[in-house]
Every structure is written in structure tokens, then in C-alpha cells.
Amino acid sequence: MSAAKKMLALAEKSSWIRKMFEEGARMKAKFGPENVFDFSLGNPDVPPPRQFYRVLTELVQATQPGMHAYMPNSGYPHVREAVAARLAQEQEVAISAGDVLMTCGAAGALNVAMKALLDSGDEVIIISPFFVEYTFYIDNHGGVAKIVPADAEFNLDLPAIEAALQDKTKAVLINSPNNPTGQVYSAESLAALGRLLASGGEQFGHPVYLIADEPYRKIIYDGVAVPSVMTATVNSIVVSSYSKDLSLPGERIGYLAVHPEMPDKVALLNAMTLANRILGFVNAPALMQRAVAQLQDVSADISIYAKRRDLFCKILDEAGFEYVRPKGAFYLFPKTPIDDVEFCQLLLQEKILAVPGQGFGRPGYIRLAFCVEEEIISKASEGFKRVMLSLRRQ
């Protein structure tokens, strides 16, 4: 057998999202795409803002020397300056270009951070439910993922996090607005988490970092604000991308930023810059770096997602689901009355594709991505009702 045993084992338990996406492709080919209700993949379908096309056209037509040459591994200085200026406002700290590293999406940023931070056996606490790739990113660099459940409303369970902290803990990785729940962690809970990590760092004799994965920061509803993590602790790292707010997931453009007052900041940034190179990313895509530098205050039309969320919530209410109304992102995470995998199989009979919650470390739920046309959401309504009605009759 040519493939590594470890990779074969990982592939066997790999993403439920992809499994359901592939099932959706099969069903669409058989029944027609208009007759399949696929809520499996968080693939942004709202068009990028018009400014993106204008900027991209200008960049494509530019012919000055060096447009497509190598650059510093950390990214173009003027791009990092633009990102830092916006982050300084969002995070409420004096971030500068030197605190920012351009990456190949948030996934690239997380792998760079893990490569720079982790020694073999170091632990990273992640909060369930979590983005399915987190455990793989941690494992990529010799780390161990330690899973701590969120509370019943998907907020941070601080006592549970405190109980999980130990000498091997190198970082806590959070995702707010959260995939798959849409929850946004409060400023109070982040401040308390910061104090908890500072206390742990003093006890263990080394810093415990707070890593915030924030690609959904601009996709929020009902006037909710996403608090700063950098005001919670100086040992904070923010990673993000333009995949969601500019609807550019295929362009693989993102960044990471470290707190400007972090002790040993220079050493960590040097390690991250080296990691960017030796992991094979080398640098973030040149064209997209230049594009996003001009689009820092621009985003896709988030009102489209808000309207779909409200429609989907109404459908779930009518069908009798229990769920926490999402404050951000474009997912719903309702409870299932039976095993989540079995429930997804029942939904498949109605040509509805959902992802079992166990794929996100939280059995007993399903994830529904509402980055699809309203018509698809509306047409799935009767199928959701039939499945729930059949279970109530049983």
C-alpha cells in the first residue's frame, strides 16, 4: 500500500461536509439540481462587491515591472499597512504593518501559527462544536487537540476550559462568529478567558496563546458587534480571510496578526514568516494581496444572508426544531430528535442534504448552510416538516 497509514486513517474519518457534498453531486445528477436541497457546504454564493471587479480589472491591466515577482514572505508592505489600519480599529489596539503576515487564506494562517507555536505533544484547546479541519491543522504540526464543549447556548464554558488547562496547553483556538452555530462570544466572556489564560501562563511558566479564527467577522445580524480578542490578552493572535466577507473563497487570501504588545513578538513573527515559506505557501497570492489592500472597508451584501436566515428560521420553527438563533455566519445548528447521522439519512429521503453534528464534535445536531438561493430554502420546507412529523408519530 503506497499511501501513509496515518493519512488513510485520517481520510476514513475525514470531513462529513465533503461526504455530503459528494452525495449532493450524485443526487443532483440523478434528480436535477432544482430538485435537490443542498445545505451541506459553506460555499459563499453572494456575489463579490462590484468594487472588487473594478480593482481586479485595473490590476490585470497593469504592466509595471515586478507585478508578479517574488516578494517578502510576509507579504507586500503596503498591503500589510492597509490590513493593520483596519485591524487597529476592529481590535482597538495599535496594530502596525509589522504585526501582520499575509497568508493563503485563514487555513494557511492557522497552519502557519501552529507550525510556529507547537512542539511535539503541545495541546491546543478547541471548543466544540468546531470547524472540522481544526484537529487536522493541529495534528499537522505535532500538536494534540483537546476538545472542550461549549455550553448549551454554544457560549464559552469557562469552568470547563479552566479544567482543561495544563502545562502542555500552548493555545486556545476560538471561532467567533462560529461555524457551525453562528454564535458570537461576548466581550465579557473573552475578557474572562483572557484572565484565565494569563493565570494559567503564570502557573505553567509559559504563555498560553489565544488564537481567534475570524473569517465571519463581517457577517453578523441584528446589530450584533464582534468584540476584540486583543483587548482580552496580549498573547492573542487573530487569523482571518476574505473568503466570506468578499465572497472570494477560491482565491485563498488571508492574514494573521499578533498583538503589538505581545512579549517575544519578534521571535514569534520571525517563526511565522519562516513557516509561511517552508510549509510551501512561500507568500500569499500577489494579485489578491494587491486587490484586498484596496477593499478593506468593503464587503459583499450581507443583507442577503440575513433574509435567508430569517426565512430558514421560520421554516424550522414551523417544523418544530429546537435551535439557537445564529448571530453571525451563515449556518443553523438545530437539535435532532434522534441520532444525527440517522436524521441526515431521513432528510436524504426528502432530497435534503445536511451535515451531522458529530462531524463538528457535537453529536445530536445538524448543520444547515444557508448560502443558497431562497427558492431552495423555501422548497425544502415541506421535507423538513414531513421528517419531523414522521418522528413524532413514531
Secondary structure, DSSP 8 states (H G I E B T S, - for coil): --S-HHHHHHHHT--HHHHHHHHHHHHHHHH-GGG-EE-------S---HHHHHHHHHHHH---TTTTS---TT--HHHHHHHHHHHHHHHTS---GGGEEEESHHHHHHHHHHHHH--TT-EEEEEES--TTHHHHHHHTT-EEEEEE--TTS---HHHHHHH--TTEEEEEEESS-TTT-----HHHHHHHHHHHHHHHHHHTS--EEEEE-TTTT-B-TT-----STTT-SSEEEEEESTTTSS-GGG--EEEEE-TT-TTHHHHHHHHHHHHHHTT--S--HHHHHHHHT-TT----HHHHHHHHHHHHHHHHHHT------SBTTEE--B-SS-HHHHHHHHHHTTEE-EEGGGGT-TTBEEEE--S-HHHHHHTHHHHHHHHHHHHH-
